Amino acid sequence: MEFLSKGTLIVMDGGASKAIEELVAGDKVVTYDLGADDFDMAHIEVNPTSAGVVAEVVSADQESASKIVFDDDTEITATGNYAIYGAFDNDGWISVDGTEIDEDDEDERIGINGKLDVKSEVLPYTDTDSDAAQAGFTGPSSVFVESIESIDDDLTMYSVILENGSTMFANGILVESGKE
């Protein structure tokens, strides 16, 4: 299972954010329905978002993690196997350790296509229904990894399991979520 650090802000349905450790069953987060018949995986950002329902938030102590800093000053602290969506030149799911997911493992849903490195390009959250978006401003179409720092310390971290959907936005960056 993959984990994010305490304090990670998850984008909720409606555009507000909530700390990962404060999520409860029934909360609704912004997700993409990767299983939709007309889902365009090659251009994920053009697909409509939907509301993913939180089934459970699992916490666990982890002995190590990676702090990823992006060029817009966003940070994510996650376990090395946590899948982040690599935009454009990095199409597909990437992680700090680059571990490929065993397709026979029923607990895993998203295949890792490569390794997240400094200069990797990732997909940020854009609220296409906001007033700013309607006026033509949709924010950056991607952000780049500026640095990755290994953290070797005991951390309480969290994984969000959704009833529907397999993605969410953590600190505004498209990441994998759990799924029942």
Secondary structure, 3 states (H helix, E strand, C coil): CCCEECCCEEEECCCCEEEHHHCCCCCEEEECCCCCCCCCHHHHHHCCCEEEEEEEEEEEEECCEEEEEECCCCEEEECCCCCEEECHHHCEEEECCCCCCCCCCCCCCCCEEEECCCCCEECECCCCCCHHHHCCCCCCCCEEEEEEEEECCCEEEEEEEECCCCEEEECCEEEECEEC
